[in-house]
């Protein structure tokens, strides 16, 4: 039997948050440090289903024999950012509304760290990443028991972990759906049969499932551009969308997936109210290679937009716009002890054109010049990089600058739009490793 009866998503989150303060040990499900929509929905969906329903023998890429089915166990979804940073993610708000939940019901990193002192009181499942890094990694990496992820495998989680799914997919949430769907379905049928029904869900249960399904669907559609992103969409994405839409349409009449996708996409792109620093840290990841720091920010607007944000409020002095922009990026790098920084932009051109585009800006301090040069030489063909002029920066030609003229920097248009941070990050890390 579940540790508690079938609950709405909102009731489950309330119970999970209370348990953070009252229960030990804790099993936590956490997405990556950028805490983007995919990390949020992957963590919440996995925790919800694992808490309420049995999980049948997992379909994973473990080399060892599969373990037997596992009974329900409370899993607490954890958002890897402080509560204040939820405000930097406007796309969360419509997803919360469709899912019938509120931001206050989620457990955030600052709240977790305030109440958990003993690492041995925790076990972890990672979603949307497969290596626990930084300060959290130093404390809790040895407590990781499972992973579901779609990034390049870093080989940190043992191959004999209880749950280990690491494979290419447009959205991590799609892999989570595949992992938990059988348990979700079996529990739904069993619950109804206990009531003397024919195995079909009652209307309240259908409505609860539809809310959970819309939450999960949001990130899959965003990550795959409504299943149209060339080179990103995998079978698991299509299967997950079909499964989730079936749950939605069983409860909701007049469902319009296109309108739903456009609503979430418009909210995600609504970053005009954020300042330059918040834009860079909104969707940000960091690594260390050979003792040097690498940071990558993903932004849903062109480099031109980010550059204009950088120049807002700056006094007109002797420095030209390019120098001011490079200085502000450098300040962001210094704040995080970075040697190399990349700004990746992904956006759709005007509604009339509707073309998806990517741009890439790389800046490096002197210790990273060799790595930046290697990246430019090795990645240009694979990523389809072409020099790009940025108007607000007085053209800022895509040219490498000698150290006497400040940090190394270059800006490109990226023709291979299917190559996201999941691919660019390994290329930069490899260049830094030499």
N, C-alpha and C positions, 0 to 999 in steps of 0.2 A: 504494500500500500504506500502511497505517497506520504511524505512527512507532514503534509497538510492537504486538504481537499483541493479539487480543481478550482483555480482562482482566475480572476481576470488579471491581465498584465499589471494593472495598477495595484491591485491588492497584493500580488506577488512581490512587486518592488517594495511596497510598504513593509511586508513581512521580512524581506531580505535585509532592508536597512535596519529594522529593529534587531535582527539577529546579529548584525555586526557588533552590537553592544552587549548582547546577552548570551551568545553561543561561542563555544570553542570545542574543537578546532573549527577553522573556517576554510571552505573551498571557494576560491575566487576565480572569476573568469574575466580576463582583462585584454583589451585590444592594445594597439601600439600607441606610442607616445604622441603621435599627431592627433589622436582621438578624433579622427574624422568619422563621417557617417557610417562607413563600413565597419570600423572598429566598434562603434556604439551598437549597431544592430546585431553584429556577430556575437558580441558578448551577452547582450540581453536575451537574444533568441536561444543561445546555447544554455545559458543559466536557467531560463524559464522552463524549457522542455526537460532538462536534466533534473530539475527540482520536482517537477510535478509528475513526470512519467518515467517508466522504465526505459532504458536504452538497450535495444537489441544488440546482438553481436555486431561491433562496429565494422563498417566497410572502410578500411584504412590501408595504408601502404607499409604496415608493419611486416617485417620478415618472419616474426615468430607466429605460432598458432594463435588464432583469435581467442580472446578471453570469452567466458560465458556472458550472457546478458547481465546487465547491471541494474539493480533496483534504483528507484528514485533517491536522490540525495540532494540536500539543499546546496545550491551553488549561488554565490552572490556576484552579480555583474559589477565590475569596477571600472569607472571612467578614469583614464590615466592623466587627468588634468585637475588643477584646482577648480573649485566651484565657480569662481569669478570668470574663468575662461570659457565657460559655456556660452557666454554672451558673444564671443567671437565667432560663433558658428550659427548664423541665422537659419541655415537649412534644418537645424534641429527642431525649430518651432513648429513648422507644419507637420513634421513627422510625429512629434509629441501629440499634436492635436488629433491626427488620424488614429494614433494608437491609444488615445484616451489616457495619457499619462502626463505628468508634469516634471519639469527639471528637478524640482525639490525632492522627488522620490528616488532619484539616482544617488548612488554612493560615489563620491569623488575621491581623488587621491589624497587631498589634504585631510578629509574626514577619516579615511582609512588609517593614515599615519598617526593621527591623533589618538587612536584607540587601540592599536595593535603594537605591542612591544616585543613579543616573543615570536621570532621567525618560525619556530617549530610548531606553533599553533596554526600554521597556514599550509594549504596546498594550492597549487595554481594550475589553471589551464590557460594557455595563451591562444588568442585568436587574432588573426590579421598581422601576426609577426611570429617568429619562431626562435627568438633569443631575447631574454630579459636583460636589458642594458642599464648602464649608469648606476646610480645609487641603489635603485630597486634591485638591479641584478646582483650587486655586491651582497645584498642582504638576503634575497629570496630565490636566486637562481637555482639553488640546490633543492628547492621545494617544488619545482615545476614537475607536474605529473602528466601533462598532455598538451597537444598543440593541434590546431586546425588553422592552416595558413595557405596563402597563394603566392608568397614571395620566394625568392631564391633561398634554398635551404642552407642555413649557416652551420648545420651539423652540431648544434649545441644541445638540443633536446635528444636524449638517448634514443637509439633505434628501437629499444624494447620498451619505450614508454607505453602506458596503458592505452593512450589515444595518440596517434601520430599520423595526421593527414597533412602533407605538404605537397601541393601540386599546383600547376598552372591553372588559373581561372580568372575570369574578369573581375569577380567579386568574391571576397572571402565568405560573405554571407551565403552565397550559393553552395559552398562546400559545407557550411554549417547546416543548411537546409537538408542536404543529402545525408548528412550524418545523423540527424535527429528525426527525420520525417517518419520512419517506420514506427518509432516509439510514440510519436505524436498521434499517428493514425490508430495504432493498436489501443492506446489508452482511451481515445475518443470512443471507439466502438465498445470497449469493455465497460466504460462508465455508463453508456446508454443501456447496455444489456442488463446491468445491475438494477436499472430502473424498470426493467420489464419491457423495454422497447425492442426494436428490431435492429439495433446497432447504429441507427441514424442519430445524429446530434439534434438536441432540441434547439430552439431558436436562440436562447441565451448563450449556449455554448458556441453556436455558429457565429454569433456576433463577437464573442470573445476571440475566437480563432481568426475572424476577419481583421480585427484590430492588430493582432500579432502579425498576421500575414502582410498587412499594409506597411507596418514598420519594416519588416524584413525586405519587402519588395522595393522600398524606396532606395536603399543603397545599391541594390543590384542594378536598377535602372540608371542611377546616376553613374555608376562605375562603367557601365557598358553603353552609355548613351541610348538607353531604351533598346538594347540589343542590336545596335547598329554600328558599334565601334569596331572598325576593321582591325583584325589581328588580336583582338582582346576577348571576344565572345567565345566561350567554350560550351560544350554540351551541358555541363553541370549548370551553367547560367540559364540556358533555355529550359532545362528540366525544372529548375527551381522556380522560374517565373510561371511556368504552367501549373505547378503544384500550388503555389501561393495564390494565383489568380482563381483557381478552382475554389479555394477556401473563401476568397473575397466574394465571388459571385454567388456562392451558396447563401450568402446573407444579404448582399447589397445588390439592388437592382439598378440598372443604368450605369454600371461601372465603366469608366473611361480611362484606360491606362495611359493614353497619350496626355490627357489633361492632368492626370496625377503626376506624371513625370515632369511636365512643364512647370507645375506649381513648385515642386521641390527644386528643380533646376534654377528657376527664377530666384528663389530664396537663397540658394547657395551663391549666386552671382551678386547678391545685394550686399556688397562690402564697401560701398561708397562712404559709409559713416565711420569706417575704421581708419585709424592713422597708419602711417608707414610701418612702424614697428609691429603693431598688432597684425597687419596684413602678413608680414613675414613669419610671425610665430603662430598664426592661426592653424596652418597645416604644415608642421615642421618636424623633421627627423634629423638625428645626429648620430655619427659613428666616430670611432677612433681607429686609425690605421697607422701602424708604425709610429705610434706616439703622437700623431698629428690629428687634429680635429677636422671633421667634414660635416657640414650642415647643408640640408636641402629644404627649401621652402617651395611648396606648390601653391600656385595662385590661379584663380579663375578669370583673370584679366590679362591683357597684353603687358609686355614690359613697359610700354609707353605709359600705361595707367599707373603702374607701380612707381615709375620714375617721377611722374607728376606728384604723386603722394609724397615722395621723398623730398621734393622741393617745396612743398607747402609750408609756409611759416618761416622759411629760411630767409635771413636778411640778405639783401643784395650787396654783395661785397666784391672783392676782386676776383674770387674764384668763379670759373664758368660753371654752367649747369652740370656738365659731366663730372667735374672735380667734386662738386657738392654731392652728387649722387654716389660716387665712389666712396666719399668720406662717410656718408651715412651708412652705406652697406658695411664699410670697414668698422664702424662703431658697433654695428650688430654682431659682426664676427668677433670682435674683441670681447664683447660682453659674454660670449659663449666659448671663448678660447678656441676659435676656429682658425685653421690655416687655409682651407679651401671652402668656398661657399658657392652653391648653385641655386639660382632662381629659375624654377620651371613654371611656365605659364601654359594653360590649356583653356581655350575659349572658343566660342562660336562667333563667327563674324556677323554682320548685320542680319536681321531677320529676312531681308530680301535675298541675301546670298546663302546664309545658313551653312557655311563651311566650317568644319572643325579644324582648329589650328593649334600648333604648339610653338613656343619660343623658349630659348634657353640662354641664360646669362651666367657666366662663371667668373668669379673673382678669387684671386689667391694672393696671400702675403708671400714674402720672399722665400720662406721655407717650402712653399707649395708650388713655386714656379715650374720646377721640373715635372711635377705631377700634372699640372695644368697643361703643359706642353704635350706630355704623353697622351693625355685624354684627347686633346684636340687632334692629334695625329691618328690615334687608334679608333676613335669613336665617330669621326666625321662621316665615313661611308655608311656605317651601320645605322646611324641616326638620321642620315640625310641632312647634315648641317650645312646651312648656307649663310653667309654674312648678312647681317641685318642692320640697317640704319634706324636709329631711334630719334625721331624728329625733335622731341623736347630736349634731348641732350645734344642738340646742334649736330645731329647726324650720327654721332657716336659710332663711327665705322667699326665693323667687327674686326678689329685689329689688336694684336698683342702689343703691349707697351713695355718698353724697357724699364728696369727697376728705378731708374732715375726719374721716371715720370709717374711713379706711384705703383700701386699694386697691379699685377697681371689681371687683365679683364678682357672679356670677349663676349659678344652677343650674336646669337644665330637665330634663324628660323629653322625649326626642326621639321623636315618633310615627312619623316617616318613617324606619323602621329600615333601609331599603335604602341610606340615605345614610351611607357610611362616611367615614373620614378622607380618602379619595380625593376626596370632594366638600366636606367641611367645611373642609379646608385651603385650597382655592382661595377659598372664601367669606371666610375670615378674612384671607387675603392681600389680597384685593380691598378689603376694608374698611380694611386698614392702608395700602394704596396711595392711599386717598382717592378 
